[in-house]
Amino acid sequence: MAKIGFCAISGSGMSALAQVSKYFGQDVYGSDRSFDQGKDQKNKKALESLGIKIYPQNGSMLDKDFSALYASGAVEDTVPDIKCAKALNIPVKLRSDLLAETFAAFTNGIAVGGTSGKSTVTAMIGYILDQAGKKPLVINGALLKNYEQQPGIPNVILNKGNICVIEADESDGSIEKYTPAISVINNISLDHKSIAELQELFKRFAARATKGAVVNKDNDNSLPLLAANPHQTLSFSIKDASADFFAEQIKAVPDGTTYIFRNRQYKLNLIGSFNIANAMCAVACCSLLEVAPETSCEILETFLGTKRRLEILGKINDITVIDDFAHNPDKVSASLSALKSYPGRLLIMFQPHGFSPMRLMGKEIMHSFASFLDKNDILLIPEIFFAGGTVKKDISSQDLVNEACSKGTNALYFPNREALKQHLLQIVRPQDRIVLMGARDNSITDLGYELLENLKWHC
């Protein structure tokens, strides 16, 4: 039994692969500086409950018997585990390498790509296939609410069949490592790369699929991919009835969204028309593995979604706190469109993540907020989240606030989240919705629960 280590094991991608490795019989070890700082203890206990051995991130985990140490691209060479592995001649590999190796072992590999919605679509496909008895292995970047009661961290669905469903990340180029049976392109929009770069990347991705591709017909940037696959391409839409999979008459209801598909009404327990598009994407994909579209729609009626995707954390004194992963222009627009389908003032904290992403798309993100927020809504922005490393800090959240205000948005700058939280507690009133937006930072959710605790005493 091979001994393998995971450096930064608490991250969504790393923890999922660690659990998969353990499931398939590997001797798994892990470390994370968050654990050493007393953070993410729920993840630590969940991994340990599976028999994964957790060590401090000081190099003590490793010995010469390890076959590999896996790390994310964000882990620096100065981290003690990395230095120790190199000193012991243990191969240091990227998380994406292990994901590609795992994925390649399956006959029917489904890789879900696209700038937005990957985690939700991956979750939907995995849930449909699991409920349909297809026994998929699913490796997700988000926590699956339907699987919260299973042991470990619920970002995987563990089965030993011939189907593997993964997210294919375009931001770091690792999407090039996969040769799927089915390539799914949910959309293409500005994020980590230019549109031209993304289109070329996804064109190659679609063409490599050995069974077929699924492409969004509503997204102008993905339209050139409709002819990219030499086998077959299925299209989906909520706007164009000529698409292979088309949903219409989409309506917001108090606890979700209804839609008509092939003359029958279905309900999804998620808000936002974009989630109906996600559902059509998943239904189209599963049809290529012989799951009837109507069966897929029926299964999705019990789909609960993923954590941090417009997730309601709680409601206190008629004030709702919502947690959301939106961090690029399209994701922000989609979330706001869904939120605006329901009544109530919006108090939105947007946590910018990274100086380079804000330099690339900060103005576009502010434009998205300006397009949906009205004069009663308030946008609150703390300083840009900085995870460490060498980076050019030539932009501030104050620049983002200035841009938002120039477009007529009621936006406020705060040097830190504590100051922002205190201001929120001063201005919030019954029927307000507090929305916490941002990516790659578990402490955003923690802030949501802090607010709920504080709101117990709010009058």
GUDREN-17446 format. One record per residue (C-alpha): residue in one letter; chain; x, y, z; residue number from 1. Coordinates in steps of 0.25 Angstrom, whole numbers. Layout:
BEGIN
[rec "a", "A", [X, Y, Z], NUM]
...
END
This chain:
BEGIN
[rec "m", "A", [0, 0, 0], 1]
[rec "a", "A", [6, 13, -5], 2]
[rec "k", "A", [8, 24, 5], 3]
[rec "i", "A", [5, 38, -1], 4]
[rec "g", "A", [4, 52, 5], 5]
[rec "f", "A", [-5, 64, 2], 6]
[rec "c", "A", [1, 78, 6], 7]
[rec "a", "A", [-11, 88, 8], 8]
[rec "i", "A", [-21, 76, 9], 9]
[rec "s", "A", [-32, 85, 15], 10]
[rec "g", "A", [-34, 91, 1], 11]
[rec "s", "A", [-47, 86, -7], 12]
[rec "g", "A", [-39, 80, -18], 13]
[rec "m", "A", [-28, 74, -9], 14]
[rec "s", "A", [-38, 68, 1], 15]
[rec "a", "A", [-46, 62, -10], 16]
[rec "l", "A", [-34, 55, -16], 17]
[rec "a", "A", [-29, 51, -2], 18]
[rec "q", "A", [-42, 44, 1], 19]
[rec "v", "A", [-43, 37, -13], 20]
[rec "s", "A", [-28, 32, -11], 21]
[rec "k", "A", [-32, 26, 3], 22]
[rec "y", "A", [-45, 20, -3], 23]
[rec "f", "A", [-36, 13, -14], 24]
[rec "g", "A", [-27, 7, -3], 25]
[rec "q", "A", [-15, 17, -2], 26]
[rec "d", "A", [-9, 20, 11], 27]
[rec "v", "A", [-12, 35, 12], 28]
[rec "y", "A", [-5, 46, 20], 29]
[rec "g", "A", [-8, 61, 20], 30]
[rec "s", "A", [-4, 75, 26], 31]
[rec "d", "A", [-10, 89, 25], 32]
[rec "r", "A", [-5, 102, 31], 33]
[rec "s", "A", [-20, 105, 34], 34]
[rec "f", "A", [-21, 93, 43], 35]
[rec "d", "A", [-8, 98, 50], 36]
[rec "q", "A", [-14, 111, 52], 37]
[rec "g", "A", [-27, 105, 59], 38]
[rec "k", "A", [-35, 107, 46], 39]
[rec "d", "A", [-44, 97, 38], 40]
[rec "q", "A", [-44, 88, 50], 41]
[rec "k", "A", [-57, 82, 44], 42]
[rec "n", "A", [-50, 77, 32], 43]
[rec "k", "A", [-38, 72, 40], 44]
[rec "k", "A", [-47, 63, 48], 45]
[rec "a", "A", [-55, 59, 36], 46]
[rec "l", "A", [-42, 54, 29], 47]
[rec "e", "A", [-37, 47, 41], 48]
[rec "s", "A", [-50, 40, 43], 49]
[rec "l", "A", [-47, 33, 29], 50]
[rec "g", "A", [-33, 28, 34], 51]
[rec "i", "A", [-25, 40, 28], 52]
[rec "k", "A", [-13, 43, 37], 53]
[rec "i", "A", [-12, 58, 39], 54]
[rec "y", "A", [2, 64, 43], 55]
[rec "p", "A", [7, 79, 45], 56]
[rec "q", "A", [12, 85, 33], 57]
[rec "n", "A", [26, 85, 38], 58]
[rec "g", "A", [32, 74, 30], 59]
[rec "s", "A", [30, 63, 41], 60]
[rec "m", "A", [19, 56, 32], 61]
[rec "l", "A", [29, 51, 22], 62]
[rec "d", "A", [39, 39, 21], 63]
[rec "k", "A", [47, 32, 10], 64]
[rec "d", "A", [35, 22, 8], 65]
[rec "f", "A", [26, 32, 2], 66]
[rec "s", "A", [23, 30, -13], 67]
[rec "a", "A", [19, 45, -15], 68]
[rec "l", "A", [15, 58, -9], 69]
[rec "y", "A", [3, 65, -15], 70]
[rec "a", "A", [2, 80, -14], 71]
[rec "s", "A", [-7, 91, -21], 72]
[rec "g", "A", [0, 101, -30], 73]
[rec "a", "A", [-2, 112, -19], 74]
[rec "v", "A", [7, 105, -9], 75]
[rec "e", "A", [21, 111, -9], 76]
[rec "d", "A", [34, 104, -10], 77]
[rec "t", "A", [38, 110, 4], 78]
[rec "v", "A", [27, 101, 11], 79]
[rec "p", "A", [34, 91, 20], 80]
[rec "d", "A", [27, 79, 15], 81]
[rec "i", "A", [32, 83, 0], 82]
[rec "k", "A", [46, 85, 5], 83]
[rec "c", "A", [46, 72, 13], 84]
[rec "a", "A", [41, 64, 1], 85]
[rec "k", "A", [51, 70, -8], 86]
[rec "a", "A", [62, 66, 2], 87]
[rec "l", "A", [57, 52, 3], 88]
[rec "n", "A", [56, 51, -13], 89]
[rec "i", "A", [41, 49, -11], 90]
[rec "p", "A", [34, 53, -24], 91]
[rec "v", "A", [26, 66, -22], 92]
[rec "k", "A", [14, 66, -32], 93]
[rec "l", "A", [2, 76, -34], 94]
[rec "r", "A", [-12, 73, -30], 95]
[rec "s", "A", [-16, 73, -45], 96]
[rec "d", "A", [-6, 62, -48], 97]
[rec "l", "A", [-13, 53, -38], 98]
[rec "l", "A", [-27, 57, -43], 99]
[rec "a", "A", [-23, 54, -58], 100]
[rec "e", "A", [-17, 41, -54], 101]
[rec "t", "A", [-30, 37, -46], 102]
[rec "f", "A", [-39, 42, -58], 103]
[rec "a", "A", [-31, 34, -69], 104]
[rec "a", "A", [-34, 21, -62], 105]
[rec "f", "A", [-49, 22, -65], 106]
[rec "t", "A", [-56, 18, -78], 107]
[rec "n", "A", [-66, 28, -77], 108]
[rec "g", "A", [-60, 41, -72], 109]
[rec "i", "A", [-68, 54, -71], 110]
[rec "a", "A", [-60, 67, -70], 111]
[rec "v", "A", [-69, 79, -67], 112]
[rec "g", "A", [-62, 92, -72], 113]
[rec "g", "A", [-67, 106, -73], 114]
[rec "t", "A", [-64, 120, -66], 115]
[rec "s", "A", [-77, 119, -57], 116]
[rec "g", "A", [-85, 108, -51], 117]
[rec "k", "A", [-75, 96, -52], 118]
[rec "s", "A", [-77, 92, -38], 119]
[rec "t", "A", [-93, 92, -38], 120]
[rec "v", "A", [-93, 85, -52], 121]
[rec "t", "A", [-83, 75, -47], 122]
[rec "a", "A", [-92, 73, -35], 123]
[rec "m", "A", [-104, 71, -43], 124]
[rec "i", "A", [-98, 61, -53], 125]
[rec "g", "A", [-92, 53, -41], 126]
[rec "y", "A", [-106, 53, -34], 127]
[rec "i", "A", [-114, 49, -46], 128]
[rec "l", "A", [-104, 38, -49], 129]
[rec "d", "A", [-103, 33, -35], 130]
[rec "q", "A", [-118, 33, -33], 131]
[rec "a", "A", [-120, 26, -46], 132]
[rec "g", "A", [-111, 14, -42], 133]
[rec "k", "A", [-99, 17, -51], 134]
[rec "k", "A", [-89, 17, -39], 135]
[rec "p", "A", [-81, 29, -43], 136]
[rec "l", "A", [-68, 34, -36], 137]
[rec "v", "A", [-70, 49, -34], 138]
[rec "i", "A", [-59, 59, -30], 139]
[rec "n", "A", [-65, 73, -28], 140]
[rec "g", "A", [-60, 87, -24], 141]
[rec "a", "A", [-72, 90, -15], 142]
[rec "l", "A", [-79, 83, -3], 143]
[rec "l", "A", [-91, 74, -8], 144]
[rec "k", "A", [-103, 77, 1], 145]
[rec "n", "A", [-109, 64, -2], 146]
[rec "y", "A", [-97, 56, 3], 147]
[rec "e", "A", [-95, 64, 16], 148]
[rec "q", "A", [-98, 52, 25], 149]
[rec "q", "A", [-87, 43, 18], 150]
[rec "p", "A", [-74, 41, 26], 151]
[rec "g", "A", [-63, 51, 22], 152]
[rec "i", "A", [-64, 64, 14], 153]
[rec "p", "A", [-76, 64, 5], 154]
[rec "n", "A", [-69, 68, -8], 155]
[rec "v", "A", [-68, 54, -14], 156]
[rec "i", "A", [-78, 43, -17], 157]
[rec "l", "A", [-70, 30, -16], 158]
[rec "n", "A", [-74, 18, -25], 159]
[rec "k", "A", [-66, 8, -32], 160]
[rec "g", "A", [-72, 8, -46], 161]
[rec "n", "A", [-67, 12, -60], 162]
[rec "i", "A", [-72, 27, -59], 163]
[rec "c", "A", [-63, 38, -53], 164]
[rec "v", "A", [-69, 53, -53], 165]
[rec "i", "A", [-59, 64, -50], 166]
[rec "e", "A", [-58, 79, -51], 167]
[rec "a", "A", [-48, 83, -62], 168]
[rec "d", "A", [-41, 96, -58], 169]
[rec "e", "A", [-37, 106, -69], 170]
[rec "s", "A", [-31, 116, -60], 171]
[rec "d", "A", [-18, 109, -58], 172]
[rec "g", "A", [-18, 101, -71], 173]
[rec "s", "A", [-20, 88, -65], 174]
[rec "i", "A", [-32, 85, -74], 175]
[rec "e", "A", [-22, 82, -85], 176]
[rec "k", "A", [-18, 69, -77], 177]
[rec "y", "A", [-32, 62, -79], 178]
[rec "t", "A", [-37, 54, -90], 179]
[rec "p", "A", [-51, 52, -86], 180]
[rec "a", "A", [-62, 43, -92], 181]
[rec "i", "A", [-71, 55, -91], 182]
[rec "s", "A", [-67, 70, -90], 183]
[rec "v", "A", [-76, 79, -84], 184]
[rec "i", "A", [-75, 94, -87], 185]
[rec "n", "A", [-85, 102, -78], 186]
[rec "n", "A", [-81, 116, -83], 187]
[rec "i", "A", [-69, 125, -86], 188]
[rec "s", "A", [-67, 138, -80], 189]
[rec "l", "A", [-56, 147, -75], 190]
[rec "d", "A", [-49, 141, -63], 191]
[rec "h", "A", [-34, 138, -62], 192]
[rec "k", "A", [-31, 138, -77], 193]
[rec "s", "A", [-35, 146, -89], 194]
[rec "i", "A", [-48, 142, -97], 195]
[rec "a", "A", [-39, 138, -109], 196]
[rec "e", "A", [-30, 130, -100], 197]
[rec "l", "A", [-42, 123, -93], 198]
[rec "q", "A", [-49, 120, -107], 199]
[rec "e", "A", [-36, 113, -112], 200]
[rec "l", "A", [-35, 105, -99], 201]
[rec "f", "A", [-49, 100, -99], 202]
[rec "k", "A", [-49, 97, -114], 203]
[rec "r", "A", [-38, 87, -112], 204]
[rec "f", "A", [-45, 82, -100], 205]
[rec "a", "A", [-58, 80, -107], 206]
[rec "a", "A", [-50, 73, -119], 207]
[rec "r", "A", [-43, 63, -110], 208]
[rec "a", "A", [-56, 57, -105], 209]
[rec "t", "A", [-57, 42, -110], 210]
[rec "k", "A", [-73, 41, -108], 211]
[rec "g", "A", [-78, 56, -110], 212]
[rec "a", "A", [-79, 70, -105], 213]
[rec "v", "A", [-89, 78, -98], 214]
[rec "v", "A", [-89, 93, -101], 215]
[rec "n", "A", [-97, 105, -96], 216]
[rec "k", "A", [-105, 111, -108], 217]
[rec "d", "A", [-109, 124, -100], 218]
[rec "n", "A", [-94, 128, -98], 219]
[rec "d", "A", [-89, 136, -110], 220]
[rec "n", "A", [-74, 132, -107], 221]
[rec "s", "A", [-77, 117, -107], 222]
[rec "l", "A", [-85, 117, -120], 223]
[rec "p", "A", [-73, 114, -128], 224]
[rec "l", "A", [-71, 101, -121], 225]
[rec "l", "A", [-84, 95, -126], 226]
[rec "a", "A", [-76, 89, -137], 227]
[rec "a", "A", [-63, 86, -130], 228]
[rec "n", "A", [-66, 71, -126], 229]
[rec "p", "A", [-64, 61, -138], 230]
[rec "h", "A", [-74, 51, -132], 231]
[rec "q", "A", [-87, 59, -127], 232]
[rec "t", "A", [-90, 72, -119], 233]
[rec "l", "A", [-103, 74, -111], 234]
[rec "s", "A", [-107, 88, -108], 235]
[rec "f", "A", [-115, 94, -97], 236]
[rec "s", "A", [-123, 107, -95], 237]
[rec "i", "A", [-133, 114, -87], 238]
[rec "k", "A", [-135, 125, -98], 239]
[rec "d", "A", [-134, 117, -112], 240]
[rec "a", "A", [-145, 106, -114], 241]
[rec "s", "A", [-136, 100, -125], 242]
[rec "a", "A", [-126, 95, -115], 243]
[rec "d", "A", [-126, 80, -113], 244]
[rec "f", "A", [-130, 83, -98], 245]
[rec "f", "A", [-138, 95, -96], 246]
[rec "a", "A", [-146, 99, -83], 247]
[rec "e", "A", [-156, 110, -83], 248]
[rec "q", "A", [-167, 117, -75], 249]
[rec "i", "A", [-157, 119, -64], 250]
[rec "k", "A", [-163, 124, -51], 251]
[rec "a", "A", [-158, 128, -37], 252]
[rec "v", "A", [-166, 122, -26], 253]
[rec "p", "A", [-164, 123, -11], 254]
[rec "d", "A", [-154, 111, -9], 255]
[rec "g", "A", [-148, 110, -23], 256]
[rec "t", "A", [-151, 111, -38], 257]
[rec "t", "A", [-161, 104, -47], 258]
[rec "y", "A", [-159, 101, -62], 259]
[rec "i", "A", [-165, 94, -74], 260]
[rec "f", "A", [-157, 83, -81], 261]
[rec "r", "A", [-164, 76, -93], 262]
[rec "n", "A", [-178, 80, -89], 263]
[rec "r", "A", [-176, 76, -74], 264]
[rec "q", "A", [-174, 85, -62], 265]
[rec "y", "A", [-162, 82, -52], 266]
[rec "k", "A", [-157, 89, -40], 267]
[rec "l", "A", [-143, 91, -36], 268]
[rec "n", "A", [-140, 94, -21], 269]
[rec "l", "A", [-130, 106, -25], 270]
[rec "i", "A", [-133, 120, -29], 271]
[rec "g", "A", [-129, 127, -42], 272]
[rec "s", "A", [-131, 124, -57], 273]
[rec "f", "A", [-117, 121, -58], 274]
[rec "n", "A", [-119, 109, -49], 275]
[rec "i", "A", [-129, 104, -59], 276]
[rec "a", "A", [-119, 106, -70], 277]
[rec "n", "A", [-109, 98, -61], 278]
[rec "a", "A", [-120, 87, -60], 279]
[rec "m", "A", [-122, 86, -75], 280]
[rec "c", "A", [-107, 85, -77], 281]
[rec "a", "A", [-107, 73, -67], 282]
[rec "v", "A", [-119, 66, -73], 283]
[rec "a", "A", [-112, 67, -87], 284]
[rec "c", "A", [-99, 61, -82], 285]
[rec "c", "A", [-106, 50, -75], 286]
[rec "s", "A", [-114, 46, -88], 287]
[rec "l", "A", [-101, 42, -94], 288]
[rec "l", "A", [-100, 32, -83], 289]
[rec "e", "A", [-114, 26, -86], 290]
[rec "v", "A", [-121, 33, -75], 291]
[rec "a", "A", [-135, 38, -80], 292]
[rec "p", "A", [-136, 53, -80], 293]
[rec "e", "A", [-149, 53, -72], 294]
[rec "t", "A", [-143, 43, -62], 295]
[rec "s", "A", [-132, 53, -60], 296]
[rec "c", "A", [-142, 65, -58], 297]
[rec "e", "A", [-149, 56, -48], 298]
[rec "i", "A", [-137, 53, -40], 299]
[rec "l", "A", [-133, 68, -40], 300]
[rec "e", "A", [-145, 71, -32], 301]
[rec "t", "A", [-139, 65, -20], 302]
[rec "f", "A", [-125, 72, -23], 303]
[rec "l", "A", [-121, 81, -11], 304]
[rec "g", "A", [-110, 89, -18], 305]
[rec "t", "A", [-96, 92, -13], 306]
[rec "k", "A", [-91, 100, -1], 307]
[rec "r", "A", [-87, 114, -3], 308]
[rec "r", "A", [-96, 116, -16], 309]
[rec "l", "A", [-107, 125, -11], 310]
[rec "e", "A", [-108, 117, 1], 311]
[rec "i", "A", [-117, 122, 12], 312]
[rec "l", "A", [-109, 121, 25], 313]
[rec "g", "A", [-120, 125, 34], 314]
[rec "k", "A", [-131, 135, 37], 315]
[rec "i", "A", [-132, 144, 50], 316]
[rec "n", "A", [-142, 155, 53], 317]
[rec "d", "A", [-147, 155, 39], 318]
[rec "i", "A", [-133, 157, 34], 319]
[rec "t", "A", [-127, 146, 24], 320]
[rec "v", "A", [-112, 143, 23], 321]
[rec "i", "A", [-108, 137, 10], 322]
[rec "d", "A", [-94, 132, 6], 323]
[rec "d", "A", [-89, 132, -9], 324]
[rec "f", "A", [-77, 128, -17], 325]
[rec "a", "A", [-79, 139, -28], 326]
[rec "h", "A", [-66, 145, -31], 327]
[rec "n", "A", [-65, 149, -46], 328]
[rec "p", "A", [-75, 158, -55], 329]
[rec "d", "A", [-84, 147, -60], 330]
[rec "k", "A", [-85, 140, -46], 331]
[rec "v", "A", [-88, 153, -39], 332]
[rec "s", "A", [-99, 156, -50], 333]
[rec "a", "A", [-105, 142, -49], 334]
[rec "s", "A", [-106, 143, -34], 335]
[rec "l", "A", [-112, 157, -34], 336]
[rec "s", "A", [-122, 153, -44], 337]
[rec "a", "A", [-127, 142, -36], 338]
[rec "l", "A", [-127, 150, -23], 339]
[rec "k", "A", [-135, 161, -30], 340]
[rec "s", "A", [-146, 152, -33], 341]
[rec "y", "A", [-150, 153, -18], 342]
[rec "p", "A", [-153, 165, -9], 343]
[rec "g", "A", [-144, 171, 1], 344]
[rec "r", "A", [-133, 181, 2], 345]
[rec "l", "A", [-119, 175, -2], 346]
[rec "l", "A", [-107, 178, 7], 347]
[rec "i", "A", [-95, 171, 0], 348]
[rec "m", "A", [-81, 169, 5], 349]
[rec "f", "A", [-72, 166, -7], 350]
[rec "q", "A", [-59, 161, -3], 351]
[rec "p", "A", [-49, 163, -15], 352]
[rec "h", "A", [-39, 152, -16], 353]
[rec "g", "A", [-25, 154, -21], 354]
[rec "f", "A", [-19, 167, -27], 355]
[rec "s", "A", [-17, 161, -41], 356]
[rec "p", "A", [-32, 157, -43], 357]
[rec "m", "A", [-36, 170, -38], 358]
[rec "r", "A", [-27, 177, -48], 359]
[rec "l", "A", [-33, 168, -59], 360]
[rec "m", "A", [-47, 169, -56], 361]
[rec "g", "A", [-50, 178, -45], 362]
[rec "k", "A", [-57, 189, -53], 363]
[rec "e", "A", [-66, 178, -60], 364]
[rec "i", "A", [-70, 173, -46], 365]
[rec "m", "A", [-74, 187, -42], 366]
[rec "h", "A", [-82, 188, -55], 367]
[rec "s", "A", [-89, 175, -51], 368]
[rec "f", "A", [-93, 181, -38], 369]
[rec "a", "A", [-97, 194, -44], 370]
[rec "s", "A", [-106, 187, -54], 371]
[rec "f", "A", [-115, 181, -43], 372]
[rec "l", "A", [-114, 188, -30], 373]
[rec "d", "A", [-124, 200, -27], 374]
[rec "k", "A", [-123, 212, -19], 375]
[rec "n", "A", [-127, 205, -6], 376]
[rec "d", "A", [-117, 194, -7], 377]
[rec "i", "A", [-103, 195, -1], 378]
[rec "l", "A", [-90, 189, -6], 379]
[rec "l", "A", [-79, 188, 5], 380]
[rec "i", "A", [-65, 184, 0], 381]
[rec "p", "A", [-53, 181, 10], 382]
[rec "e", "A", [-39, 181, 5], 383]
[rec "i", "A", [-34, 171, -5], 384]
[rec "f", "A", [-32, 157, 1], 385]
[rec "f", "A", [-17, 154, 0], 386]
[rec "a", "A", [-12, 140, 2], 387]
[rec "g", "A", [3, 142, 2], 388]
[rec "g", "A", [14, 142, -8], 389]
[rec "t", "A", [20, 152, -17], 390]
[rec "v", "A", [10, 161, -24], 391]
[rec "k", "A", [8, 175, -30], 392]
[rec "k", "A", [-1, 182, -21], 393]
[rec "d", "A", [-5, 194, -30], 394]
[rec "i", "A", [-20, 193, -28], 395]
[rec "s", "A", [-28, 194, -15], 396]
[rec "s", "A", [-43, 192, -12], 397]
[rec "q", "A", [-44, 207, -11], 398]
[rec "d", "A", [-42, 207, -26], 399]
[rec "l", "A", [-53, 197, -27], 400]
[rec "v", "A", [-62, 206, -18], 401]
[rec "n", "A", [-59, 218, -26], 402]
[rec "e", "A", [-63, 211, -39], 403]
[rec "a", "A", [-76, 206, -34], 404]
[rec "c", "A", [-80, 219, -28], 405]
[rec "s", "A", [-76, 226, -42], 406]
[rec "k", "A", [-87, 216, -48], 407]
[rec "g", "A", [-97, 221, -37], 408]
[rec "t", "A", [-96, 209, -28], 409]
[rec "n", "A", [-97, 212, -13], 410]
[rec "a", "A", [-83, 206, -9], 411]
[rec "l", "A", [-75, 207, 3], 412]
[rec "y", "A", [-60, 203, 6], 413]
[rec "f", "A", [-55, 197, 19], 414]
[rec "p", "A", [-40, 194, 23], 415]
[rec "n", "A", [-44, 181, 29], 416]
[rec "r", "A", [-56, 171, 31], 417]
[rec "e", "A", [-58, 175, 46], 418]
[rec "a", "A", [-61, 189, 42], 419]
[rec "l", "A", [-70, 185, 31], 420]
[rec "k", "A", [-77, 175, 41], 421]
[rec "q", "A", [-80, 186, 51], 422]
[rec "h", "A", [-85, 195, 40], 423]
[rec "l", "A", [-95, 184, 35], 424]
[rec "l", "A", [-100, 182, 49], 425]
[rec "q", "A", [-103, 197, 51], 426]
[rec "i", "A", [-111, 198, 38], 427]
[rec "v", "A", [-118, 185, 36], 428]
[rec "r", "A", [-133, 185, 38], 429]
[rec "p", "A", [-144, 174, 37], 430]
[rec "q", "A", [-147, 169, 23], 431]
[rec "d", "A", [-132, 172, 19], 432]
[rec "r", "A", [-124, 161, 12], 433]
[rec "i", "A", [-109, 161, 16], 434]
[rec "v", "A", [-101, 154, 4], 435]
[rec "l", "A", [-87, 150, 6], 436]
[rec "m", "A", [-79, 148, -7], 437]
[rec "g", "A", [-66, 144, -10], 438]
[rec "a", "A", [-57, 132, -14], 439]
[rec "r", "A", [-46, 123, -8], 440]
[rec "d", "A", [-48, 127, 6], 441]
[rec "n", "A", [-55, 118, 17], 442]
[rec "s", "A", [-55, 130, 27], 443]
[rec "i", "A", [-66, 137, 18], 444]
[rec "t", "A", [-76, 126, 23], 445]
[rec "d", "A", [-71, 128, 37], 446]
[rec "l", "A", [-74, 143, 36], 447]
[rec "g", "A", [-88, 139, 32], 448]
[rec "y", "A", [-90, 130, 45], 449]
[rec "e", "A", [-84, 142, 53], 450]
[rec "l", "A", [-94, 151, 48], 451]
[rec "l", "A", [-106, 142, 51], 452]
[rec "e", "A", [-101, 140, 65], 453]
[rec "n", "A", [-100, 156, 66], 454]
[rec "l", "A", [-114, 157, 60], 455]
[rec "k", "A", [-120, 149, 71], 456]
[rec "w", "A", [-118, 162, 80], 457]
[rec "h", "A", [-122, 172, 69], 458]
[rec "c", "A", [-134, 180, 71], 459]
END
